[in-house]
Amino acid sequence: MNPQLPSQIMHIIPITHPLNASVRIPGSKSLTNRALLIAALAQGKTRLINALFSDDSSFLVSALQNLGFMIFLDPVNGCMEIQGLGGSIPKNQVEIFIGNAGTAARFLTAFLTLGHGTFIVDGDSRMRERPIGDLVDALTQLGANVQADNRYGSLLCPPVKINASGLPGGKTKIAGNISSQFLSALLMTTPYAKTSVEIEITTTLNSKPYIDMTLAIMSDFGIDVERDGYNSFLIQPGIFSPISEYSIEPDATSASYFFAAPAICGGTVCVDGLSFRSIQGDIKFLDILARMGCAVEENKNSIKITGASELVGMDIDMSDIPDTAQTLAAVAPFAISPTRIRGIGSARVKETDRISAACAELRKIGVGVYEHEDGMTIFPCSQFNPAVINTYNDHRMAMAFSLIGLRVPGISIDNPGCVSKTFPDFFNIQAALR
C-alpha cells in the first residue's frame, strides 16, 4: 500500500514465517543535507549520487533554490546537481519555510549569516516548539545579528530572523546537550567567516557520531578542522572544493528498521550498500542487536542480520545514537528480560516528545514500560493488545511501531504518510519482506 494515498490508517500484516529477504535503503538524510549545504558553499558544480529525495531534503533544496542557487534534480536516478557560489548567497531578502525539518532550520540559520540582507527561517507548529536558542547565542557571539523571538516554555524557538552582513568570526561557546545539529551548522558555515573561529563546547555533547560525520564530509570537500576531542574546534578561513560526483551512503537510521525485523520475526535480512565502516553513527545499532543475541555478518557491500532464538534485554546508553531508540523500543518487548534505554533526553524535543510518545504507545498495546527523564525501561510482553498506533506525525514512530505489527496481529499505523519526511517508500519496501 502506498503511504501517499488518502487512507489515514495502515494495517500491518504479520509475517508468520522466518524472514529471508534483501533490501536496499535510500540515501542518508544526514549525509544528503550536509552535502547539499557544503556543495552550495563550494566554488563550482557538485553532483550528489544516491541522494535522498524526501520531505526533509526537499525543504532544504527549495530553500536553496529560493535563495538563488541553481539545482538540477533527477529523482529517478537519485541525483542532485548544485552550482556552488563560494560562500555567496545570491538573494538578499527571502522568507523560508522549512516545515518540521530541524536539520534544515539549524543549518540554514547559520548559513544565512554569510549573506547580505534580511532572511527569515520559519516552520510548522512543531518547529516553533523546537529549540534553536543555543545556536542563536553562538552566532551572536561571532558577531552575527540573529533573533528568535518565539518562546516555547523556557526554549527559544523559530521563527528566526537573520540580519546578515557576513559573519565576523572569533570565539564562541555553545552547549552540546540539546542538539548536535547546532555544532554541525557552525562547523560547516564558519570557514567562510571573516576571521578564524574557535568553538568551545560547554556541556556534554550528544550524538557525537553526527559531528564526526560533519567533519568527515567537510574533509571530503577540502576543509579540515583542528579539534580537541569534543571539547573545542578551530576553523580557519577557507573555501570548499566542488566534487564532480559525491556518493551518498544508504541511510543507516532507516536501515535500523530492517536490521530489527529479523530480531522480531526471526530469519535473515540482508541490507545492501552498507558496511561496518559507514561514517554514520547509527550503524552502531548493529552492536546492540548483536548484544541481544542476533548474528550480524558483513558481506561484500552488504550486512546480514539473523534473528536470535532468544533475545536478551540490556541496559544501554543511546546518547550517541538517539534516533534508533524507538527502533530498540519496538524490539525490547520481545526480549526475555527488561531493556533500559538511557541518555536520550534530547529526544523530547524532536518531531515529538519521543520518550513520552513511545511509552504511551507501548502501554496501549499492553507492554509494561517505565518512563524516565532520559529514557525508558521496557519489560517483556507475552500478551499484546491490538491497537491503532498514534504516530504524532513523527516518521520514526510510524516506522518503529510498524515492526511490532510484523509479528503481532491487529497493529495499525495512523497517518502512515508521515514517513515521507525521510523514507517515502518505507511501507512498500516493508511489505516486500518475506
N, C-alpha and C positions, 0 to 999 in steps of 0.2 A: 504494500500500500504506500502510495506516495504521500509524504508528510505535507506537501504543498497543497493537497486537496482540501476542500472546505471542512471535512469531518474534523471535529474537535476532540474526539476520543479514539484512541487506537488500542485495539485488543491485542495483547501479546499472546501468540500461540506457543504453548510449551513444546519443547523438543524432548521426545520420550526415549531417545537413544543416545549413546555417547557420540560426541561430535567428531567429524572428520572433514575439516574444511580449511580452505586457504582464502585469505582476504587481502585486499590492497587498500591502504588508508590514504586519503588525500593529504596534500601538503600541510605542513605545520603552520598554524595560525601565528604562533610567536615568531617563527623564522620569517614568514611572509611579511608580516608587518614591520619587523625590524629592517629587513632587506629593502622594502619599499621606501622607508624613510631615508635610509642611508643612500639608496640609489638616487633619490631626489636631491640629496646633498652633494653627491659626487659631481665631477665635472665631465659630463658625457653620458652616453647611452648605455644602459644596463638592461639585460634580458633575464627575467626570472623564469626558471623552468620548474614545473610541478608546483606552481604557486597555488595557494588556496583561494578558491572563489566561494565566499560565504558572506553573510551579512556583515561580520566584523571587518573583513578585509575590504568589502565594498564601501563601507563608510570611510575608511582611510583613503582608498582610491578616489572616491568622489570629492573628498576634502582637498586632496592634492590637485585634482583637476579644476576645482573651483578657485584654487589659488593661482591657476595659470600654468600648471605643469602639463606637458604633453605625455599621455599614457595610452599605449595601444594594448588592448585586451583581447586575448584569444582563449576564452574559457573552454572550448572544445579540447584544445591541446594543453590547457593548464599553463599558459604563458602570459606574462605581463612584461611590457617593454616601456621603460621610462627614460625620459631625457632629463638628466640631472643638470642643475644650473650652478653648481659650485658654491652653494650657500645662499644664493639669491632667491627671493620669493617675488614672483612677477607682480602680483596684485597687492594693493595697499589698503583695501577695506573690504573684508569678507566676514560674513556670519556663517559659521559652520555648525551643522547638526550632525551629531555622531551617535544618536540612538542611545544604546546602553553599552557601547564599545569602550570599555575602560582603557584598553591599550591605546586606542586612537586618541582618546581625550588627554591622557597623560603625555603621550609622545608629541602631539600637536601643540600642546600648551608650551612646552619647551622650544620646539622647532620654530614657532611663530615669533619668538623674541628676536630671531635673526632678521626679521623683515623690517620694513619701514611703513608704518601705518597703524590702523586700528583693526583688531581682529576679535571676534567673539566665538568661543567654543561652548556649545550647549548640547544638551541631550534630553532623553526622555525623563519621566518622573523618577525612575530608579537611579538614573545617572545623577540626578540632582540630590541624591542621598548618599552618593559615594564620595569619599574624601579626596581632596586634592590640595588641602592647605599646606602640607609639608613641602610639596613641590613649589607652590606659590612662594612660600617663605624662602626656600633655597634660591629660586630665581631672583627674588628681590635682593638677597644678599649679594648677588652677582651684578647688580645694577639695573636689572630689568624692571619695567613698570607693568606689573601683573596684579589683577584684582579678581578675587572671587568673593562675592557678597552674599551668596546663598548659604544659609546655615541649616544643618540637619542635626539637631541636638547640639553637641559641642563640636561637630565636624564642619569644616569649611568645604563647600562643595560647588560644582558648576552651577550656573554658567560662569565662565572665566572671560575676563576682558584683558586683552594684551595691547598696550600702547607701545608699539615697537619702534625702536631706533637702533637696532643692533644690540648685541649682548656684550657689555663691557668686559666681564670676566673677574678674576680674583679668587678669593676664598669663600667657601660656603659650607654650611653644616646642614645635614638632613637626617631625619630619623629613618630607620630601615624596617620598622616593625609593622607598618601598615601595608605597604605595597612596594615590592622591588621595582615596579614599573617607574616609580619616581626617579630612582637612581639610573635606570636604563635610559630614561628620557634625557637626563642631564649628560650622561656619558656620550650619547650619540650626537648631541647638539653642540656641546662645548668645544669641540675642535674648531668651531667657527666663531668663538668669542674673540674679542679684540686682543686679549692677553691670555696667558695660560690660566688654567682653572684648577684649583685644589678642592676636592670634596672630602669632607670628614663625615663618617657615619657615627651618629651619636647613640644608637641603640643596637641591640642585636638585629642582624639583617635576616629577614625571612626570605625564603625562595632563592637562596644563593645560586643554585644552578642557572637561574634565569640571568643573573649578572654574568656568569661565565659564558653563557650563550651570547649575550650582547657583546662582550669583549671579543669573543671568537669571530663574530661577524664583522665587527669593526676592523679586526686584524686582516680578515679576508679582503676587505676593501682598502687596506693600506695604512691604517692608523692603529698603532699600539699604544696602550695606556700603562703608565707606571702605577704600581699599586703596592700597598702594604696589606696583604691579605684582603680582608673585607673591612678594614678599618679606614683606609683613606685611598684616594685615587688622584693622580696628577695627569692632567690632559694638556698637552702642548698644542698650539695652533697648527692646523693642517687642513688638507683637503682630501676627501675620499676619492679613490680612483675607481672609475667605472669597470664593470666586468661584463664581457661580451655575453657569457652565459653563466648564470649562477643557479645551481640546482638546489631546490628546497627539499629537505628530508620529509618523509611521511610524518604526520603528527603523532608524537609518542603519547600524548594525553588521550587523543581519540583512539589510539591503538589499545589503551588500557582496558577498554570495554571488551575488546576481543581477546586480550590476554586473559581477562577474568572469566570469559564464557566457559572454557573447559574446567575451570576451578569449580563452577557451579553445576555444570551439566555433565562433566566427565568427558573423556575423549581428548581429542587433539585439535588445536587450531594453529595454522601457520600464518604468520603476518609477514608479508613480503615487503622488501625495501628498507627494513630497519636492521640495525646491528647493535651490539653492546657498546660500540664506540660512538654512538649517537651523541651529538653535543646537547641534546635535550635532556634535562634533568629527570623528566618523568619516565625515562627508560628504567630508572631505578625501581619503579613499581614491580618490575620482574623479580627483584630481590625479595620483596615482601611475599609474593606468591610462592617463591622457592622456599622461604622460611615456613610458610604454611603447609608445605608438603608437595607442591606441584613440581613437575620436572620441566626445566627450561633449557632449551638447546639452541645454540646458534648454528645455522647452516649458511651456505653461501647466499648472501643477500636476503636472508630471512631469519625469523626467530620462531621456533616451535614451542608451544606450551601444551603440556599434557596434565590433565587433572589428577588429583590425588585420590586414593581410595578413602582417605580420611583427612579432612582439613583441620589444622590446629590453629586456634586463636593466638593472638600475640598482643604485646604492649609495644606500641610503635610511635615514635615522634615523626610526624609528617610535615614539619615546618618547611622543609626544603622542597616538598612536592605536594602542596596542599590541594591542587586541582584534581588529584587522584583519590582524595579522601572519600568522596562519595562512591567511587568505584569499590573501594575496600568496604565501605558500609554496606554495599549490596552483597558482597561475598561473605562477610562476617557471620550472618545468621546461619550459614550452612556449616560452620566450624563446630568442633566438639567442645570447645572451651571459649570463654569470653575474649573479645578483642577490645583493647583500649586504644583509641586514637588520640594523640596529643599534639600540641603545637600548632593548631590550625585556627587560632583566634582571629587571624586576618580574614578567614572565610566568611565571617559575619558581615563583611562589607563588600562582598562580591555581587553577582547578579541578584542574589537574595541572601538572607542570612542562612548560609548553607548548613550550619550546625543545627539550628533550630528546625529548619525545613526537613533535613534528613531524619532527625529524631521523630518529628511529627508523623512522617510518612511510614517510618518503620513501625511505630506504635499502631498505626492504622491497620497494618497487615498482621498484627499480632506478635511482633518482635519486641522483646524486652530491651530497653535502652535507657541509660542514664545520660543526661545532658550535662556537660561540664563547660566552664567558661572557654576553655581552649580545645574542646573536642567532645568525645562521646565514648561511652562503654556500651558495646553491643553484645547481647547474650545469644547463645544458640537457640534455635527455634525448630520445633518439630511439627507444629500445627499453625499453618499460615491462614490468614483470612483473605478472601477475595476482596479487591478494592480498586477504586479508580485513584490513581496517584496524582496528586496535585503537583505540578512542575514548578509553580511560582514563576513562570516564564523564564526558567533557568535551564539552558540546554543540558547542563551536566546532571541535573535532577532527572530529566527525561531519559537520558541515555543510561545512567547508572541503574535506575529503578526498573527499566525495561529488562535488565539482566535477570532480575528475580522472576519475571514472568516467563523466562525461558524454561524454568523448572516448576514454577508454582502456577496451577490453573487459576484463572479468574482475575489476573492482573491486567489493568488497562492504564493507559497513559493519557492524561488530559493535556490538551494543547501540544501535540507532538511536533507541530511545525516550529516550535522554538529551537529545535536542533539546527535550523538554518543559520543560526549565529556562527557556528564553526564547522558543522558537518551536515550539509543539506541532504546527503544521500544515506544517512546513517541507517534508517529503518529499512531501506531497500537492501543494503548490504547485510544487515542483521537477519532479514527474512530469508536470505540465501544460505544462511548457515545450515548445514546438515551433517 
